[in-house]
Structures are given as C-alpha cells and as structure tokens.
Amino acid sequence: MKIIIVENEIYLAQSIASKLHEHGYDTEIFSSVKEAMTSQGDVYLLSTNMPGQNPAPLITACKNKIIILMVNYINNDTVGEPLKLGAKDYIVKPFMLEDLMRKIEHYNEYQALKQQTQLYKEYMDNLLVDIETDFDHTEINTPLVIETNYQRLVDKIVFAYAQSSDTSLSFIPLSDKTWKDKIEKSSPSSLLYITELQLLKKADKEALLEILTTQDFILCSTINLESDFQTITLNTDSKLYDQNEVLTIDDYVKFIVNSFQYKFPDTELSKKLGISRKSLWEKRKKYGLFKKK
C-alpha cells in the first residue's frame, strides 16, 4: 500500500512518513496540491489547511482512492466540502499515529470489500446473462416459494429483486449442514434466499417449514412442495444443464439448437451437431424452435 502525504509543513510530513515506514508502509511526500496531482497512491493524507491551495481538484481526481483529511480545525471549507467531493474521513492535528493507522486500515478493508462485491456482481451478471425471463420481479411479495425447473432462472429474478428494492440477501443452500443455524442466526433485516430443497429428507423439510414461519424468505424449489406459503411456478425452455445430468439425444439436440441458434448460422450449427441442414430444419419443426425474425 502506497500512502501519499500532501502537507506543506515538511517536518510534520516527514515525521508522519517516518512513523508509517516503521509499520511497513510505502510513502511519498508532496508539499502542494499541484505537485500531488501526478501522484499514484492508494491512500492520500491531505492537509486542507494549506494557505492559498485548493484541495478540490485532487479530491475529485482521486475520489476512488482513500482520502483522509488532516485538519487544524473543523469547518465547512476544511471538512464539509471535501467530504462532499469524495474524501472518506478526517483527523484533527495533532493526532496519534495509532488513530491514523486505524482509519487507514478500516478504509482499506472497506475498499477491498467493495471491490470484491463488484467482482462477484459482475461475475453473477455474466453467469446469468443468457437466461431469459419476462417475469416482473417488482411484483414479488415475500415470504414466497418459487417452484421451477431451473434454479438459475430464480437466481436471476431474486438478485434483480434484491438490487432494485435495495434488500440485503442471506444465501442459504440446504446442502450446507449448518443451514438451521444460519437461518436462526440471520439478521432480522435480511431476506433469506434458500435453495436445494430437493436434498432434504421429509423430516428436515417439515422442520424447515416450521422454522420459516417466523422468517422473511424466498425458497427456490425444483420439486413440488406442499405448504401454506404463497407459491408460484416459473419454468424455462432455456435451461442450461448440469455437467452431472445425463440427457437423451433428443433433449441434447433441443438444448443445443435452443441455446446456440442465434450464435451460429444453420450450416455451422448442423455441422457441429453432426446432422444435415435438412435434419436440423426437421428438428426445428419438431421442437417449435424456429428463429424469431
């Protein structure tokens, strides 16, 4: 982690840098905002009490980094406006190095979690991008059981619902042996997303339904479930099969045609399937999978 120190009091800047070096941090000192504009750092310790200098351009340029303001006193110019522009926090001079390091570590962990969350979101969006549904997720009312022939279809709907409604999700797969503890210890403000009901024995299913009477949840089930909860059914023909699932030849051909007919021309698609274009046309007619114009 590289820390940029922007401070015109050189002795103070050198003292902070020296102490941070002792704790394994790499630092670089700039005595003006203008000089620091070309810097490359992870954390910026920025003095907002430098006469004749405007910290706004640096804060704006580095708002995705960790910016901690170093101030002699607190007012709108030294703290209020810089925080609005994107600075993360402030510390009042003189300060203990330990207090400064706690802030640095706190925001470093926050940035790492933010980046990790974005990575997972982009991965999930990419994983579910080819799953088509016209279901309006804004109409969801919980608690809810969704019966489906394809869990990923429900995944896409539930994640879209959570994002649009700003709802915190707790994901609980019932293949996890600690699912009871996870449900009981879940946050009251969190919506439970529960999957893999088909793996439970009858007694465990009954225990689950009993526990859920006091919870807010969406339960995805690939089997029929008798319960007193509101239940809807969502199926798709665009199912992607699990690598452990054995298909009939007809099911395999139907899946390939349905999934790739817009990605390959008929000549190439029939070649990949090892059949003639005439045979491909016949299978399209059989399965009702003609291309939409």
QUIQUI-V773462 format. One line per field, one symbol per residue. ss: DSSP state (@ for helix, = for strand, . for the rest). Layout:
# QUIQUI-V773462
ss->???
This chain:
# QUIQUI-V773462
ss->.=====...@@@@@@@@@@@@@...=====..@@@@......=====........@@@@@@....======....@@@@@@@@@@...====....@@@@@@@@@@@@@@@@@@@@@@@@@@@@@@@@........@@@....=====..@@@@@@@@@@@@@@....=====.....@@@@@@......=====.@@@..@@@@@@@@@@@@@..=====.........====..............@@@@@@@@@@@@.....@@@@@@@@...@@@@@@@@@@@......
